[in-house]
Amino acid sequence: GAWSPNTAQGRLVLAGVAVAALCAALTRLTVILVEAQAQSVLNWLAGSLANVGAAQVQLLWPCTLIGGVWALWCAPRLNLINLGEDAARSLGVGIASLRLQVFVASLLLVGASVCAVGPIGFVGLIAPNIIRQFLGNDYRWLIPLSAALGAVIVLGADLLSRAVAFPVETPAGVVTALIGAPFFLFLARRTL
């Protein structure tokens, strides 16, 4: 069967990831505040929008367009998997092929964004969970609205990071980890 965050093992994994990310974010923040010489590399490692320019946008838009269209093209078949893999298979969904396609679309989307701004944790977990609470598991809506909410979360984290310690900018990835880790600990506890 598929891995599920609703099992005891799944909740334990999520809790471990949340605690590890929180500790890593605090460690990164400490290093960033101490090591001024390596600021740009450390900012990227912590997930920062500070150095995003035209070169990063040129990398992002084609990958986002291709990956986004591909993911949306997979959405109706992903909805059929919600009925169960056997039911989806009987309706003509090639499960292995669909998994590969979703993996490649995700790789394009995540890879381009991480190259541009560094790893910004929890956004890909927080946004879909929030959207799912309101709209359920219809991937035709879940995919684009999760992307939009994810962008809002990252921009909000960036604005917050710029405002809190002005003129020093805390990377947006630190802010999302500080918010995301407790969010997922709450979700893990709620499902116990």
N, C-alpha and C positions, 0 to 999 in steps of 0.2 A: 504494500500500500504506500501511498504518498506520505511524506513527512507532514506532521500537523503540529501547530503551536498549541493545540488544545490538549495534548497529552502531557503527562507529568514530565517526560523527557523533553518535550518541546518547550514547555515553560521554563525548565531548568536551563536549556540552551539559551533562550531569550534573555533570561535573567543574567546569565553569565556574560552574554554579549553586551548587555546594557551596562553592567558594572565595569567590564573591561574598557568599553568606550569612554565611560565617565572618567575612569582613572587615566586613560591615555590622553583625554582632552585636558585634564588638569596638569599632567606631566608636560604636554606640549605648551600649555600656557606658561608654565614656569620657565621652560627653556626659552621660549620666545621673549619673555621679559628680561632674561639674563643675557642672552647671546645676540647682541645687536649686529654682529658681522654676518651672521647667516640668516638674516631676517627674511629675505625673499624665499629661500628654500624652506625655512621653517613655516612661513605663512602658507606656502603651497601644501606642505605636509598637514597642516591644521585645517585646510580648506578655506581659502581666502579669495575674495573677489577683488582684492586691492590691485592686482596687476593684470586684470582682464582688459584686453584691448582689441584692436581690429584683428590681429592674428588669431586670437582665441575665438572670436566670433566667426571668422572664416572657416575655422575647423569645426565649430559647433553646428552651424546651420545645415550643411548637407547631411551630416550624420543624424541630426535631430529630425530632419525632414524624412530621410529614408527610414530610419528606425521607427519613427512615429507612425508613418503611413503603414509600414509593415506590421507593427503591433496592432494597429486598428483593423487591418485586413484579417488578422488572426482572431479578433475579438468574438465574432459569431461562433467560431469553432471552440473557443475557450468557454463560451457560455454553455455549449453542449456538454463539455466535460463536467460542468456543475451537476449534470444529471447522473454522473457516474461514468467511469471509463468504459464499461461494457455497453451502456446505453449510447454513449458517444460513438463508439466503434460501430455499433449496429446502425447508426445514422450516417456512417461513411467517413467519420473523422479518423485520419491516420494519426494516432496518438504520438508515436515516435517522431514522425515528421513535424507535427505541430510543436512538440517540445523543442526540437532543433530550431525551428523558425523563431519561436519566442525567445530562445536563448540568443540567437544571432541578433534579433532586433534589440533585445536588452543590452547585449554587448556593445552595439553601436551607440545606444543612448547613454549608457553609463560610462563607457570608455571615453567618449568625446568630452563629457562633462568633467570627468576626473582629470583628464589631460589639461583642460582649461583652468580649473579652479582648485584641483586637489580633492581629496576625499572629504565629503561633507556627510557625516554620518546621520543616520536615522531618518532623513527626509523621505527616502524610498520606502520606509516602513510606516512612518507617521501619516503621510498624506493618504495612501490608499485605505488605511484603517479608519481615518476620519470620514472619507468619502463613502466607504462601505457602510458605515453606521447610518447614513442618510439614504443611500440609493441601492444598497444590497450588492449583489455580485454580478451585475450586468456589465461585462467588460467593455461594451460599446460606450458606456458612460464612465466607467471606473478608470480606464486608461487615460482619456484626455483630461478629465477633471482632476485626477491624481497628479498629472503633469503640471496642470495649472496651479493647483494648491501647493505642490512642491516648489514651484518657482516663487510663489508668494511667501512661503516659509523661508526660503533661502534669502530672498530680498529683505524680508523682515528681520531675519537674523543679522544680515549685513548692516542694515540701518541701525539696529540695536547695538551691534558691536562698535559701530562708529560713534554712536552717541554716548555710550556708557563711560568710556575712558578717554574721551577726546583730549588731546590730539593723537593719542596712541590708539591704533585700531586692533581690537581683538578679532581674530579670524572668525568668520561666520560658522565654520565647522566646530569651533569650541562652543559657541552659543547653542547650535543645534544639538550637540552632545550633552550639554548641561540641561537642556530641556528634554531631549529624547530619551536619555537613560532613565530618569524618573517616570516618564510616560510609559515606557515598556515594563518597568518594574510594577507599575500600577496595573497594566493590562495582564501581566502574568499573575499577579495576586488576585485580581478580579475573577479570573477563570479557574482558580483553584477550587 
